[in-house]
Structures are given as C-alpha cells and as structure tokens.
C-alpha cells in the first residue's frame, strides 16, 4: 500500500513539472504573439470599433449563444490588446495568465465576427463560415478570465441583486401618483422600497438569497438561453426566470379591490408594492442573465457591470429624474402582469448593449459620463418605466371607489333629513334624522321595505349596497284626551310587536278593528315554544294636571293551558300588572276590567303585553275595547301584591310597586 502511494505522489510531481514546462513554453509563445502579432491579426477589417458611436448596437443571437462571455468576442483591436495587457495584472499565477491569453487568442481566431453598419444601427454577428461550439473547458477558462477581471472593490462593497436602488423605486411611483392627480405618494412611496416578499429567504446564505430575490423581484428573459443540449434534440429555449409579473398582478389587484372598497391606505400600500416589482424590470440588467454564473448552462456572471451601472445611475439621478417628471404619458394597463412582461421585453432589448458599453468603459478606463449610448438607454428605460407606472396607478383608481345610493322619503306629517337620492361610498356610514311636524308623531319607519323600531335617527353603517328608507307619520291624539275607544279611535299612534320561538309557521295577527274592538296577537304553530305580543302608545296631558289612574277594558283569548296564558301592563317602564288566565282578571276568554293606580304624570307610556308559554296555536290574541285615564285624589300607596311571571306562570312571587296600587276591576 505504501509503495502505491509513493508511486502516486511521484507521478503527480512529474505531471506538475511537465505542466510547468508546458506553461512556460506557452507563455513565451503568447508573449511572442503579443509582441509580433504573428498569430492573430488585430487589424482585421472584420472588427468594428463602436465605442465612440452613438448608434444602437445589436448583437446577433448566434453570438449571444456562443458563450456567456460573448462580450470578449466583440472587442476591436485596441480593446483586445488592452485586455491582454490587463491580464498581466491579474492576481493569478503566470502560467494561468499565459493560459488566459492563449485561450483568448485561439478563440478569437476560431470565432471571428462580422460588423454591419447602417445609418442608425450597428449589428455584430458571428461569421457563419467559422461557427462552432466552444468546449466546456474553454467556457470555464473564460469564466476565470472574467472573474479575475472583475474589480474586487466593487464586488466586496455592493451586493449583486435586482434593484434600481431606492430612489428610482420611490421616485417613479411618487411622480406617477402626481401625474394621476391622486394623493397616494405618502403611502405608496415608502411601500415601494419595501416589497412584500416572504421573510423566510432573508435568512438564506448570500448566493441562495440572490437566486430567490431575483426570482421574486425579477424577470430574466434569457437565463436558460444558452443551455447546451445534445445537437439536434431541441433548440435552445428562452425561458423567463422570475415572478415579478405575477407579483405585480397580485398586488395591483389587491390595490384595485381595496380602492374600490374605499380602503384607501391599504390600496396605496399594495400599489407601492406592485410598483416595486414593475420598476425593477424596467432596469435592463434585471431582465438579462447578468446576475448568475454557470458556463455549462451558458450563463455568465456580469455582476460588477450591474453594480457599476446602478452606482452610475444613482450618481447622476438628478439628471435622470427630470425625464420621469416630464413623462406624463401613460400606457393603458388592463392586465398588470402582461404590462410588466412588455416592459421587461422593452428593457431586455437594451440589456446586451448596456452590458457591452459598461464593460468597455471599465476595460478602457473611459468615463461612463461621456458614453452617450449609456445615457440614452437609461433615459429611454426610465421614461418607459414611468409610462407603465403611470398606467399602473390609473389601473388601480380607474373605476373609482364603489358608490351606492340611499333613497330617503317621508309621508305627510314630517320629514326625513337628508331626503332624496343620497350618494354614498363603499364602507361609509350615513345617518338620517326623522322629524315629525307639530301635531304628528312617527308611525312607521321602513328600511329596504322592512319595518324597524320607530326612532328619531337611523344610521346605515359599512354600506356595501344601495338602500331605501321611508318614514310615515300619524296625528297625535287630542290634547289631554282621557279616553281611548278602539271602535272610534282605531290603532292610530300605537306601535306593535310580536315575537316567538321554535316556530314552524308563524306570523303577526293585526292590529286591526273587528266590530266594536281592536285585535292584536299572533298566528303560530309551535312545538313547545312561546309567543309574546305587545302594543304601546304615549298619552300626553298638555292642559291638565296629569293622570294617576287607568282603567283598561279588554278580553284575553281563551287557552287550553290557561296557567301558561298571561298578560301584563307597564306604565312609564314600570310593571303595574301581571297575571295569568287562571286569575281574574284577566280570566280565560272572559271580558275584564283592570284598574291601575300610579304616580301622577302628564305623560304616560302605556304598554300592554300578552303571551303563551307552550304555544301550540293556532292564534293567540287580545281584544282591546277602551282605556280611561283620570286623576283620582284618593289614590294612595298600596300593599304588596302577588303576581305571576310569564317565564314560569305557576310560580308566585311577591313584588312591590312603589307608590302604586294594583287591583282588578
């Protein structure tokens, strides 16, 4: 075993020595090539120097598919010489430097390019007579050259990710809010710098975080463009990477729905989130594979280009911001996701030229401020991004806040304020005041056709549909009236109510007039529940000294369970009478007269109720004949009286009504 290990070590040493010798020879050969130019013609007319041109530069897809580092193949003679000289300064062993030079020179010879120039455009493509694939090993070497070239100071201080920087994000949406004349900037602006991404991946390691962040915020159109499949199987695909369009669609729809429902703050918060993802894809380097590195997959790491460019934009933001302010045009956004894809396609069309320009500025130590094409690309992309952001704001607010109407009306005898057709917005509240004229009082209040308890005000809250409210009024009883006769006065001014439990088919009966009396109660078909019916009215003595005595004449309908058939009377919210049908009054289906005494008052709120526990039906009602009110000076406080409570009619309890006397008449 030891012998085999020794042989392995000896073989490894020999290989390394031979590799060193070969590298030395290769270095001399490359140096000779650099000095004499005998191995490559740097002055070939196939190469065009477009650095100082203001024309748009277009790169043919065959060139982009050649290598993730296609940019090495479009250099002119001076740029190639500069790159070879810079390799001498790389922080790699001399043998590696020579390998870099030899690989570049060989590949330049094997893959020449053709430049075609028109009036306003320069197109660079591979010479079809020399087209062939680059081996994976050479791709890896090109990656090493690129990584060695990347300025470490930038890579160490600036993370490579999808962003314009905070200023474009917030500034574009703020200006778009102003262009649309909607005050959303105070909420949408800050929200645009805080995308609603999942929190879990913020804890992931740097490279993984970058992949997920780009997936959430980006839309890289050519990530898998250079994927190498076996020849003749399937063509190279163009598969987008990233869900920025989906995120824009989700948050824009949230914003639109919230705005529709009058949830303005939530609408503008979601609008800011949507604008973040939309603005991101307006940056050309956010729609190209500039953020990834995998030579086998055909993707190159041009991270330093991305960082240099964003720093450049930030440093010159004062110049670029004016284009945003001046762009009031808006794209019509009907599908926010589709609009995001269109913006991504627009910016992607500029991505390769922008990478080319920024790289050449770095390679040739030229100030990017002087590169008119970088300025033009940045200007055009910011303007296009602003147009789509203007359209995004319009999409959210276009349909406005949902609005409804409340139709308010009143019959003779009073008014409802406000009245007519009242417009209201979703989620709002609206209060109506019901006012009766002199000599009238509120009779009924109908809301959407249903009767509600009469009141002087009614409020609709959290409005989500249109409503109708209608009030009716009735004349007051004659002043100081001391007698109410149903056959003469009817039910004017009386409110009425019926409730029940465990009912299969139940309804209110009356109030109505039958011959010489009024009737009110309920038609029920209960298993074993209860029914309660009540009527009430306010009597006022405006000319006299008030009343302290009432006589009520009526009849409680008979029951097969008289012990559970009951009635009570309250005056001014104080219960003065309570008994069941086994007592007299009221008796079981017999006419009765009940006399009640109470403290003197000019205003009496009289309520008469009756009910049945274990109400099998079919009808429980009371007949109402007459109420007589008087002021009896002989009335004194009475003794406690036994009464029956409806919740357990068989249980007698003792109550005292202060300053009153209850008695049957």
C-alpha positions in Angstrom: 0.0 0.0 0.0 2.8 2.5 0.9 4.5 1.7 -2.4 1.4 2.5 -4.4 1.1 5.9 -2.5 4.7 6.7 -3.3 4.2 6.0 -6.9 1.1 8.2 -7.0 3.0 11.1 -5.4 5.9 10.7 -7.8 3.6 10.6 -10.8 1.8 13.7 -9.5 5.2 15.6 -9.2 6.2 14.6 -12.7 2.8 15.9 -14.1 3.2 19.1 -12.3 6.8 19.6 -13.6 5.7 18.9 -17.1 2.7 21.2 -16.8 5.0 24.0 -15.5 7.4 23.4 -18.5 4.5 23.5 -20.9 3.1 26.6 -19.4 6.5 28.3 -19.7 6.7 27.4 -23.3 3.2 28.6 -23.9 3.8 31.9 -22.1 6.8 32.5 -24.3 4.6 31.8 -27.4 1.8 34.1 -26.2 4.3 36.8 -25.4 5.7 36.4 -28.9 2.2 36.7 -30.2 1.6 39.9 -28.2 4.8 41.5 -29.4 4.8 40.5 -33.1 1.1 39.9 -33.8 2.1 36.9 -35.9 -0.7 34.6 -34.5 -3.6 37.0 -34.8 -4.4 40.0 -36.9 -5.6 42.7 -34.6 -6.2 45.0 -37.5 -8.7 42.7 -39.2 -11.4 44.6 -41.0 -13.9 42.1 -39.6 -13.9 44.0 -36.3 -15.6 47.4 -35.9 -14.8 49.9 -33.1 -18.3 51.1 -32.0 -17.2 52.6 -28.6 -17.4 56.2 -29.7 -20.5 55.6 -31.8 -23.9 56.9 -30.8 -25.7 54.3 -32.9 -27.6 51.5 -31.4 -25.5 48.3 -31.3 -27.3 45.0 -31.9 -25.8 41.6 -31.2 -27.0 38.6 -33.2 -28.4 35.7 -31.2 -25.8 33.3 -32.6 -23.2 35.4 -30.9 -25.1 35.5 -27.6 -25.5 31.7 -27.8 -21.8 31.3 -28.4 -20.7 31.9 -24.8 -21.9 33.6 -21.6 -18.8 35.8 -22.2 -19.7 36.7 -25.7 -18.5 40.2 -24.9 -14.9 39.1 -25.3 -15.6 38.3 -29.0 -16.8 41.7 -30.0 -13.7 43.7 -29.0 -11.9 45.7 -31.6 -8.1 45.5 -32.0 -7.3 48.1 -29.4 -9.7 46.6 -26.9 -8.2 43.1 -27.4 -4.7 44.5 -26.8 -5.9 46.3 -23.7 -7.5 43.1 -22.3 -4.3 41.0 -23.0 -2.2 43.7 -21.2 -4.6 43.8 -18.2 -4.2 40.0 -17.8 -0.6 40.7 -16.8 -2.0 42.5 -13.8 -4.4 39.7 -12.8 -3.8 38.2 -9.3 -3.2 34.7 -10.7 0.0 32.6 -11.4 2.0 33.4 -14.5 1.1 30.1 -16.0 -2.6 30.9 -15.6 -2.1 34.3 -17.2 -0.5 32.7 -20.2 -3.3 30.2 -20.4 -5.8 33.0 -20.4 -4.0 34.8 -23.3 -3.6 31.6 -25.3 -7.2 30.7 -24.9 -8.5 34.1 -25.9 -6.2 34.4 -28.9 -7.2 30.9 -30.1 -10.9 31.5 -29.6 -10.7 34.9 -31.4 -9.1 33.2 -34.3 -11.7 30.4 -34.3 -14.8 32.6 -33.9 -14.4 35.9 -35.8 -17.3 38.3 -36.0 -18.8 40.4 -38.8 -19.9 44.0 -38.3 -22.6 45.6 -40.4 -23.4 49.2 -40.1 -26.4 51.1 -41.3 -27.4 54.7 -40.9 -28.6 54.4 -37.3 -27.5 50.9 -36.3 -24.5 48.6 -35.9 -25.1 44.8 -36.0 -22.4 42.4 -34.8 -22.7 38.6 -35.6 -20.6 35.5 -35.9 -19.0 34.8 -39.2 -21.1 31.8 -40.4 -18.1 30.3 -42.0 -16.5 29.9 -38.6 -19.4 29.0 -36.4 -18.8 26.1 -33.9 -19.4 25.4 -30.3 -16.9 26.3 -27.6 -15.9 23.4 -25.4 -16.9 23.4 -21.7 -13.3 23.7 -20.6 -12.8 26.8 -22.7 -16.0 28.2 -21.2 -14.6 27.6 -17.7 -11.4 29.4 -18.7 -13.4 32.4 -20.0 -15.2 32.5 -16.7 -11.9 32.5 -14.8 -10.7 35.4 -17.0 -13.9 37.3 -16.3 -13.7 36.7 -12.5 -10.1 37.8 -12.5 -11.0 40.9 -14.4 -13.9 41.9 -12.1 -12.9 44.8 -9.8 -12.9 43.4 -6.3 -13.6 46.7 -4.6 -17.0 46.9 -6.2 -17.8 43.2 -5.6 -16.9 43.5 -2.0 -18.9 46.6 -1.2 -22.1 46.2 -3.3 -24.3 43.2 -3.4 -25.5 42.0 -6.8 -29.2 41.8 -6.9 -32.3 43.0 -8.7 -32.8 46.7 -7.9 -32.6 50.1 -9.4 -31.7 51.5 -6.0 -34.2 53.0 -3.6 -34.5 56.4 -5.3 -35.9 55.2 -8.6 -38.3 52.9 -6.8 -39.9 55.5 -4.7 -39.4 58.5 -7.0 -41.2 56.9 -10.0 -44.3 55.9 -8.1 -44.5 59.3 -6.3 -44.3 61.1 -9.6 -46.9 58.7 -11.1 -49.3 59.5 -8.3 -48.9 63.2 -9.0 -49.4 62.6 -12.8 -52.7 60.9 -12.0 -53.8 63.6 -9.5 -54.2 61.2 -6.7 -52.6 61.6 -3.3 -51.0 58.2 -3.0 -47.3 59.3 -2.8 -47.1 59.4 1.1 -48.1 55.7 1.4 -47.1 54.2 -2.0 -43.7 55.9 -2.0 -42.3 54.2 1.2 -44.1 50.9 0.3 -42.3 50.7 -3.0 -39.0 50.4 -1.1 -40.3 47.5 1.0 -41.5 44.8 -1.3 -43.9 42.3 0.2 -41.6 39.3 -0.3 -41.6 36.3 2.0 -39.5 36.8 5.1 -38.0 33.3 5.2 -35.5 33.7 2.5 -33.9 36.8 4.0 -32.1 34.4 6.4 -30.7 32.4 3.5 -27.0 32.5 2.6 -25.9 35.2 0.0 -25.9 33.2 -3.2 -29.2 31.4 -2.4 -30.7 34.7 -1.3 -29.7 36.3 -4.6 -31.4 33.5 -6.5 -34.6 33.7 -4.6 -34.6 37.5 -4.5 -34.2 37.6 -8.3 -36.9 35.0 -8.6 -39.3 37.1 -6.6 -38.4 40.6 -7.9 -37.0 39.9 -11.4 -38.0 38.6 -14.8 -34.8 37.3 -16.5 -35.7 36.6 -20.1 -32.5 34.8 -21.2 -31.5 32.8 -18.1 -31.6 29.5 -20.0 -30.9 30.9 -23.4 -27.5 29.3 -23.7 -28.4 25.9 -22.2 -26.5 23.3 -24.2 -28.5 20.3 -25.3 -27.3 17.4 -27.4 -27.2 18.6 -31.1 -30.5 18.1 -32.9 -32.5 17.3 -29.8 -34.3 20.5 -29.1 -33.4 24.2 -29.8 -32.0 26.4 -27.1 -35.0 27.7 -25.1 -35.8 31.2 -23.9 -37.4 30.5 -20.6 -38.0 33.5 -18.3 -36.9 33.3 -14.7 -38.7 35.2 -12.0 -42.3 36.0 -11.0 -42.2 39.8 -10.9 -45.1 40.0 -13.4 -47.1 37.7 -11.1 -46.3 39.8 -8.1 -47.3 43.0 -9.9 -50.6 41.4 -10.9 -51.3 40.2 -7.3 -50.6 43.5 -5.6 -52.2 45.6 -8.3 -55.4 43.6 -8.0 -55.3 43.9 -4.2 -54.8 47.7 -4.6 -57.7 47.9 -7.1 -60.1 46.0 -4.9 -59.1 47.9 -1.8 -59.6 51.2 -3.6 -62.9 50.0 -4.8 -64.0 49.2 -1.3 -62.8 52.6 0.0 -59.8 51.1 1.9 -57.6 53.8 0.6 -54.5 53.3 2.8 -54.4 49.6 2.0 -54.9 50.3 -1.7 -51.9 52.7 -1.8 -49.8 50.2 0.2 -50.4 47.5 -2.3 -49.9 49.9 -5.1 -46.5 50.7 -3.8 -45.6 47.0 -3.6 -46.8 46.5 -7.2 -44.8 49.4 -8.4 -41.6 48.0 -6.8 -41.8 44.8 -9.0 -42.8 46.8 -12.1 -39.9 49.3 -11.7 -37.4 46.5 -11.2 -38.0 45.1 -14.6 -37.5 48.5 -16.2 -33.8 48.1 -15.5 -32.2 46.4 -18.5 -29.8 44.4 -16.2 -32.8 43.0 -14.3 -34.1 41.2 -17.4 -30.8 39.6 -18.5 -28.8 36.8 -17.0 -26.4 39.3 -15.5 -26.9 38.0 -12.0 -26.0 34.4 -12.4 -22.9 32.4 -13.4 -22.8 28.9 -14.9 -20.7 28.4 -18.0 -22.2 24.9 -18.5 -25.7 26.4 -18.6 -24.5 29.3 -20.7 -24.9 32.0 -18.1 -22.2 34.4 -17.2 -21.6 36.5 -14.0 -21.6 40.1 -15.0 -22.3 41.3 -11.5 -19.7 44.1 -11.5 -21.3 45.5 -14.6 -24.6 45.5 -12.9 -23.2 47.2 -9.8 -21.1 49.8 -11.8 -24.2 50.7 -13.7 -26.5 51.2 -10.7 -23.9 53.3 -9.0 -23.6 55.4 -12.1 -27.4 55.9 -12.3 -27.5 56.9 -8.6 -24.7 59.3 -9.0 -26.5 61.0 -11.9 -30.0 60.7 -10.6 -30.6 64.5 -10.6 -30.1 64.4 -14.4 -32.4 61.4 -14.9 -35.2 62.4 -12.5 -36.2 65.2 -14.8 -37.2 62.7 -17.5 -39.5 61.0 -15.0 -41.1 64.3 -14.1 -41.7 65.2 -17.7 -43.2 61.9 -18.7 -47.0 62.4 -18.2 -47.9 59.9 -20.9 -49.2 56.6 -19.6 -49.5 53.1 -21.0 -53.0 51.7 -20.8 -52.7 48.9 -18.2 -55.6 46.4 -18.3 -53.5 43.3 -17.3 -50.7 44.4 -14.9 -48.9 41.1 -15.3 -48.9 41.4 -19.1 -47.8 45.0 -18.9 -44.9 44.0 -16.7 -43.8 41.4 -19.3 -44.0 44.1 -22.0 -41.8 46.5 -20.0 -39.4 43.6 -19.3 -39.1 42.9 -23.0 -38.5 46.5 -23.7 -35.7 46.8 -21.2 -34.2 43.4 -22.2 -33.8 44.7 -25.7 -31.3 47.2 -24.4 -29.5 44.8 -21.9 -26.8 43.4 -24.1 -25.7 46.8 -25.5 -25.7 48.2 -21.9 -23.5 45.3 -20.7 -21.2 45.9 -23.7 -20.9 49.6 -23.0 -20.3 49.5 -19.3 -17.7 46.7 -19.8 -15.9 48.7 -22.4 -15.9 51.8 -20.2 -14.3 49.7 -17.5 -11.8 48.0 -19.8 -10.6 51.2 -21.5 -10.8 53.4 -18.4 -13.2 55.7 -20.1 -15.6 57.8 -18.1 -19.1 56.5 -18.4 -20.4 60.1 -18.2 -19.1 60.6 -21.8 -20.9 57.5 -23.2 -23.9 58.9 -24.9 -25.5 55.5 -25.5 -25.5 54.6 -21.8 -27.3 57.9 -21.1 -29.7 57.3 -24.0 -30.5 53.7 -22.8 -31.0 54.8 -19.2 -33.2 57.7 -20.3 -35.4 55.6 -22.6 -35.8 52.8 -20.0 -36.7 55.3 -17.2 -39.3 57.0 -19.5 -40.8 53.7 -20.5 -40.9 52.6 -16.8 -42.6 55.8 -15.9 -45.3 55.4 -18.6 -46.1 51.9 -17.3 -46.1 53.1 -13.7 -48.5 56.0 -14.7 -50.7 53.3 -16.2 -50.5 51.2 -13.1 -51.8 54.0 -10.9 -54.6 54.6 -13.4 -55.4 50.9 -13.4 -55.9 51.0 -9.6 -58.0 54.1 -9.4 -59.7 53.9 -12.8 -63.0 52.5 -11.6 -63.1 54.7 -8.5 -64.5 53.9 -5.1 -67.6 51.8 -5.3 -70.6 54.1 -4.9 -74.2 53.5 -3.9 -77.4 55.5 -3.2 -79.8 55.8 -0.3 -83.3 56.9 -1.4 -84.9 58.7 1.6 -88.5 59.8 1.6 -91.3 60.7 4.1 -95.1 60.9 4.0 -97.2 63.9 5.1 -96.7 64.9 8.7 -93.0 65.1 8.9 -89.7 64.9 7.0 -86.5 62.9 6.8 -83.2 64.7 6.6 -81.4 64.4 4.2 -84.0 63.4 1.7 -84.0 62.4 -2.0 -81.3 60.2 -3.6 -78.2 60.4 -1.5 -74.9 59.1 -3.0 -72.6 57.2 -0.6 -69.3 55.4 -1.0 -68.5 51.8 -0.1 -67.8 51.3 3.6 -69.2 54.7 4.7 -71.9 55.4 7.2 -74.9 57.7 6.8 -77.3 59.0 9.4 -80.8 60.2 8.7 -82.9 62.3 11.0 -86.7 61.6 11.2 -88.6 64.7 12.2 -92.4 64.9 12.8 -94.4 68.1 12.3 -96.4 69.7 15.2 -99.4 67.5 16.0 -97.8 64.4 14.4 -95.5 61.7 15.6 -93.6 58.9 13.8 -95.8 56.0 12.9 -93.6 53.6 11.0 -90.0 53.5 9.7 -89.3 51.2 6.7 -85.7 50.3 5.7 -85.5 48.4 2.5 -89.2 47.5 2.8 -88.8 46.1 6.3 -90.3 47.8 9.4 -87.8 48.8 12.1 -88.4 50.3 15.5 -89.6 53.9 15.2 -86.8 56.3 16.1 -85.7 59.8 15.5 -82.5 58.9 13.8 -81.3 55.9 11.7 -77.7 55.1 10.7 -76.6 52.9 7.9 -73.1 51.6 8.7 -70.4 49.8 6.5 -72.5 50.5 3.4 -72.0 47.8 0.7 -75.2 48.2 -1.3 -77.9 50.7 -2.1 -80.8 51.2 0.4 -84.3 52.8 0.7 -85.6 54.4 3.9 -89.2 55.7 4.3 -91.0 57.3 7.2 -94.7 57.6 7.9 -96.4 59.8 10.5 -99.8 59.9 12.2 -101.7 62.6 14.0 -101.4 62.9 17.8 -104.4 62.1 19.9 -106.4 65.1 21.0 -104.6 67.0 23.8 -105.4 65.8 27.3 -107.5 63.0 25.9 -108.7 60.9 28.9 -110.3 58.1 26.9 -109.3 55.8 24.1 -112.1 53.8 22.4 -110.8 51.4 19.8 -114.0 51.3 17.8 -113.8 55.0 17.5 -110.1 55.9 17.5 -108.6 52.7 15.9 -104.9 52.0 16.2 -103.6 55.4 15.3 -100.3 56.1 17.1 -99.9 52.6 18.6 -96.7 50.6 17.9 -97.0 46.8 17.9 -94.7 43.8 18.0 -94.9 40.0 18.1 -92.0 37.6 18.9 -91.9 33.8 19.2 -89.6 30.8 19.5 -89.3 27.3 18.0 -91.8 28.3 15.3 -92.5 26.4 12.1 -95.1 28.7 10.6 -95.7 32.0 12.5 -97.0 35.5 11.7 -98.3 38.6 13.4 -102.0 39.0 13.6 -103.3 42.5 13.3 -103.5 45.1 14.7 -107.0 45.5 13.2 -110.6 46.5 14.1 -113.3 43.9 14.5 -116.7 45.3 15.2 -116.6 47.2 18.5 -113.0 46.4 19.4 -109.4 46.1 18.2 -107.5 42.9 18.0 -103.8 42.1 18.0 -101.7 38.9 18.6 -100.1 36.2 16.5 -100.9 33.1 14.5 -98.5 30.3 15.5 -97.8 26.6 15.1 -95.2 25.9 17.7 -93.9 22.6 19.0 -93.3 23.9 22.5 -92.1 27.5 22.3 -93.6 30.7 23.4 -95.3 33.8 21.8 -95.2 37.4 23.1 -97.4 40.2 21.6 -97.4 43.8 22.7 -98.8 47.2 21.8 -97.9 50.6 23.1 -98.7 54.3 23.0 -97.8 57.6 24.6 -100.6 59.7 26.1 -99.9 63.4 27.0 -102.0 65.7 29.2 -101.0 69.2 28.0 -103.8 71.2 29.7 -104.5 69.4 32.9 -102.6 68.2 36.0 -101.9 64.7 34.5 -103.3 61.3 35.5 -102.7 58.7 38.2 -105.4 56.1 37.3 -106.1 53.9 34.3 -108.9 51.5 33.6 -108.4 49.1 30.7 -111.2 47.0 29.3 -110.4 44.0 27.1 -110.5 40.2 26.7 -107.7 37.7 26.6 -108.4 34.9 24.2 -109.0 31.5 25.8 -106.3 28.8 26.1 -106.3 25.1 26.7 -103.4 25.8 29.1 -104.7 28.9 31.0 -102.0 28.6 33.6 -99.4 29.5 30.9 -101.5 32.2 29.3 -100.6 35.6 30.7 -100.7 39.4 30.3 -99.0 42.4 31.8 -99.2 46.2 31.7 -96.4 48.6 32.2 -96.7 52.4 32.5 -93.6 54.6 32.1 -91.5 51.4 32.0 -92.8 50.2 35.4 -94.7 46.9 35.5 -98.0 47.5 37.3 -100.0 44.4 36.4 -99.0 40.7 35.8 -101.4 37.7 35.9 -102.3 34.5 34.1 -105.6 33.4 32.8 -106.4 31.3 35.9 -106.7 34.6 37.8 -109.5 37.1 37.4 -108.7 39.5 35.9 -107.9 38.7 33.2 -109.7 35.3 33.1 -109.7 32.7 30.4 -111.5 34.2 27.4 -113.7 36.4 29.5 -114.2 40.2 29.3 -112.3 42.0 32.0 -111.7 45.5 33.5 -108.4 46.3 35.1 -107.9 49.4 37.3 -104.3 50.6 37.9 -103.0 53.4 40.1 -99.6 55.1 39.7 -97.8 58.3 40.5 -99.3 61.3 38.8 -97.8 62.1 35.4 -98.7 64.3 32.4 -97.0 61.8 30.0 -97.9 58.1 30.1 -96.0 55.5 28.1 -98.5 52.6 28.2 -97.6 49.1 27.0 -100.0 46.1 27.1 -98.5 42.7 26.5 -99.8 39.1 26.5 -98.4 35.7 25.6 -98.4 31.9 26.0 -95.8 29.5 27.2 -96.1 26.2 25.3 -98.0 27.9 22.5 -99.4 25.2 20.2 -101.6 27.6 18.3 -103.3 28.4 16.2 -104.0 32.0 17.3 -103.3 34.0 20.5 -104.8 37.4 20.6 -106.3 40.1 22.8 -109.4 42.2 22.3 -109.0 45.9 23.0 -112.1 47.9 23.9 -111.3 51.0 26.0 -108.8 52.9 28.1 -109.9 55.5 30.5 -107.4 57.9 32.2 -108.2 60.0 35.3 -106.7 61.9 38.3 -108.1 60.3 41.4 -107.1 62.3 44.5 -108.0 59.4 46.8 -105.2 57.2 45.3 -102.6 56.2 47.9 -99.7 53.8 48.0 -101.0 50.2 48.2 -99.7 47.0 49.8 -97.5 44.4 48.0 -99.5 42.2 45.7 -98.8 38.6 44.4 -98.3 38.4 40.7 -97.4 35.7 38.2 -94.3 36.0 35.9 -94.6 34.6 32.3 -91.3 32.6 32.4 -92.9 30.3 35.0 -96.6 31.1 35.3 -97.2 28.6 38.1 -94.6 30.2 40.4 -95.9 33.1 42.5 -93.5 35.8 43.6 -94.1 38.9 45.7 -93.2 42.3 44.3 -93.9 45.9 45.5 -94.6 48.7 43.1 -93.6 51.9 44.9 -96.4 54.5 45.4 -98.8 52.4 43.4 -101.7 50.1 44.0 -102.7 47.2 41.6 -106.2 45.9 41.6 -108.6 44.1 39.3 -111.8 45.8 38.4 
